[in-house]
Amino acid sequence: MPTLASVTAALRAAFPTIQPSDLYAVIHWATGMDRRQQLTNRSIPITAAQNDAIETSASRLAAGTPLGLITGKIDFFGHPFSVEPGVLLPRPETELVVEIALDTIDQYELSSLYELGCGSGIICISLSLARPNTTIKAWDINPKAVALTRRNQLALGATHLTVELNDFFTAVDPHHLSRHHLIIANPPYIRHDVIPTLDPSILDSDPISALDGGADGLWFYRNLIQRYSSSPMVLEIGFDQASDIQTLGIEAGYDVQIMKDYSGHDRIARLIPTKWRNFGC
C-alpha cells in the first residue's frame, strides 16, 4: 500500500505545475488530514480509493479546473463556503470588498446593506457574520446562486440576512433608500466581445450572466450609479475600469476612491455622496 510520502512524491513528479498549497488541499479533501498531519505523518498508508481520488483531482487541477470546484469548498474571509459550477466562483481579491464595506459601515454609521448579485453569498454572509446588527438583503437572478447562498447562510449561521430571487433593479426602488443604506456589488464587468476569449476554466465554471457586463463592461455600474445616486456604494471593478467609474461617479454627485488589489491592480471603487464630505465633523 502506498504511503503519503510516496503518493506526494509521485504527484509532484507528474504534475510539477501544481502549487504545494493546492496539493495539500486536495490531500486534505481526499483523506481528511490537515496540513500539520500531512507534514508529520508521512508514512501513513493511503488506500486505493484515496489514491484514486487524489490522482484524479491532481489531474483536474493540472488541466485548469479550479480547486474549489474539485473540493466543493473555498475559504473566504475566514469562513468555509460551499461552491459549485453554475455560480460565480469566489476570487481572493473580493475579500477587499468586505473589508472596505465594513470600514464604510462603521465610518458612516450605516445600518442597512443591499447586495446586487449574491453569487455563493460570500460577501453578504461575511458581512452579516461580522456585523450581526446590520440589516442585510441580497438579490440574484440566478436560482442556483440564491439556493447556494441560502445553504451557506444556514451552514454558517448568518441569521440577519434576507436573500431573494429577483432582479435588483426591479426589486429595489431608489426612492425607498435612506442615507443609511450601503449598496455593494461584484457585478458582471467583462466586455461582451471579450467573453469568448476567456480561459476555458472560467467559461466552464462561471455562468455568463455573472461575467458579461455589456458592450463596454459598464452596463451594471452605469445603471447602479445613475439610479441609486443617493446611496454610498462599494463596488468591485475591472482592472482597467477605474477612470470610467470615476467619471460615472463624479457626474452622479459622488466622491470616488479607487483601491488596488493584492496584485496592485485597480479593483475596488468606493463611492460616497459629495454632500457627506463633512460627515462626523
N, C-alpha and C positions, 0 to 999 in steps of 0.2 A: 504494500500500500504506500503511495507517495506521501511525503511529509510536506508541511507548509513550506519549508525551505526549498525543497526540490521543485514544487509547483511554482513558487515565486520566481526561482531562477529560470525555469523554462519559459515562463511568461515574459520576463524581461528580455530574454534572448529572442523570442518570437515576435514580440511587439515592443521594440525599443522606443517608439514614439509616445507610448502611454505614460502619463505623468505618474510618479510614485504615489501621490495622494489619491489619484483615481484608482490605482491598483489596490491600495489599502481599502478604499470604499467598496470596491467590488468584492473583495475577500470578506469584508465585514458583512456585506449583504448575503453572501452565499453561505457563510459559516457561523455568523453571529459573533465572531471575535473582533473586539475593538483594536485600535492601533497598538495600544500597550501590550495586549495579549499576543498580537501578531509579532511584536518585536521580542517578546520574552519566551515564547513557546514555539520556537522554530521547528522543533522535532515532532510536533503534534501530527498525528495521521490525518490525511484528507481522504474522505470517502470518494467513491467513484461518482456519486451523484453531485457532491460538492465540486469535484474537479471538473465535471462536465459543465456545471453552471458557471464556474469561474472562467473556463476556456471560451465558452460561448459568449459571455459578457465581454471578455477582453477583445474578442474578435469584433464584436459590435462597436466597442469603443474605438478600436483602431480604424474602423470603417467610417467613423464620424457620428455615430449615434450618441446623443448627449447622455452623460452619466445619469441624470435624473430620470430619464425615460427607461433606463435599464433597472435601476433600483426602485423606481416609483416614489422616491423621496428626494427632497432637497432642503438643505438648511438655509434659512433666511432670517436675518435679524435675531439669531439665537433660537429659532423655533423650527421644528421639523414639519415641513409641509408635504402633503401628497401632491404629486403631479401626474399628468397623463397626456397622451397625444390628443390633439384637437383643442388644447387650451394653451395659451401662450406660456412658454417655459420661462421661469424667472431667471434674470441675469443679476450677477452680484452688484452691478452699479445702481440697480434700482433701490438698494438699501439707502442710498443717499436721499431718495425721495422721502423715505420715512424719517430720517434724521432731520432734514430741513423742515418737514411738516411739523414735527414735534417742537422744534425751535420756534416756528411761526405761531403755533397754538399757544405756547407759553408767552412769547413776546407780545402778542396782540390780544391775549385773553379771549381766545376763540372757544366756543362751546359746542359747535357742530361742524361736522366734516362730511362732505359728499365726494364720492369717488366715481368717476366715469370709467367704466371698463374694469371690473374687478379681477378678471382672469382667474387665477387659482386662489385669490384672496390674500396674497402675501402682504400687500400694503395696508388694506383696511383692517385685517386681523392683527397685524403687528402694531398698528396704531391703537386699536381697541384694547389690546393687552397692556400697552404702555400708558394709556390714558383712559382708564375704565369709566371716568366720569364724563367723557366726551361722547356726545350723541353722534353716531356714525352710520351713514347709509351708503350703500354701494349698488350700482346697476351694471348689467351687462346684457347684450343682445344674444349672447351665445348660451343656450341652455346647458351645455356641458360645463361651461365656466361657472354658472350660477350653482349648479349641483355640486361641483368640486369645492367651491368656496364654502358652501354650507357644510360639507363634510369636514373641511379643515376647521371651520368655525366651531363645530361640535367637538372635534378631537382636541382642540387647543383651549376650549372653554372661553371663547370670546363672546360673552353673553350680551354685551351692549353694542350690538351690531345688527342692522337690518339689510338683507340682500334681496334684490328684486330683479326679475327678468323683464327688462324693459329698455327702451331707448332713452338715454339720459336726457336728450334734448326734448323729448316728448314728456317725460315724467317730471322734470324739474322746471317749474315756472320761475323765471328770473325775478318776477315781482314778489315772490314769496320768500326770497332770500333776505336775510338781515346781515348786518356787518359782522355778525358772529359766525358766519358760515365760511369755511375754508373749502375750496374745490381742489382736489388732487386728481392727477391722471397720468398714466403712461399710455398715451393714445397711439394709434397707428400713425407712423410718421415717415414711412418709406415711400418714395415716389412710385407711382404706378408702373412706370416704364422700367424701374429697377428691380421689381419683384422677380421677373423670370431669371435674373442673373444671380440671385441669392444662392448661397450654399445649399445643396440638396438636403443636408441635415436639418436646416431651418424650414425649408418648404415641406419636408416630410413630417415635421412635428408641430409646427405652429400654424394655426388657421390663418388664411389670407386676410380675413376680416380684422385680425389683430395686427396686421402688418401694413396694409395698404392705406396710405394717407392721401390718396387722390393724385391728381396730375402733378402738383408741386410739393406734395407731402405735408401740406399745411391746412388741409381741409378742417380737421378737428380743432386745431389751435384757433383758426380764424373764427369758427362758429362759437367756440367757448369764450374767447376773449371779447368778441363783439357783443355776444348775447348776455353774458354774465359779468359785465364790466364793473359792477358794484362790489364784487366779491374778491378777496385775495385768492391767489392760486399758487400751487406748487406743481410744476409740470416736468416730466422727463421729455427731453428733446433729442433730435438727431445731432450728431457731432458738427454738422455744417449748417445748422438752422438758427444759431444764436442771433445773427443780425436780423433775420426775418421776424423772429419772435420779439425782439426788442422794438422793431418798427410797429408791429401789430399792437404791442402793449402800450407804447407811448401814445399812439394815435387814439387808443381807447381810454387814456387817462391813468395809466399805471407808471409806477417806478419799477423798472425791471432789473433784476440781479441775476447774472448768469454764473453758475458754479460748474467746476470741472469734475470729471470722474477720476477714478484711481489711475487711469492711463493718461491723464492730462487733457482729455477731450472735453469740450463744452457739452454738458449733459443735463443740467437741471436749470430751469428758469423759475424764479420766484417773482410773482407779480403782486405788488402792493399798491392799492389806490393812492394816487398822489395826495389826496386830501388827508391821508393818515400820517403825513410826514412828521407831524409834531405829537404823534400818539405817545402818551405817557410822560410828556414834558411838563 
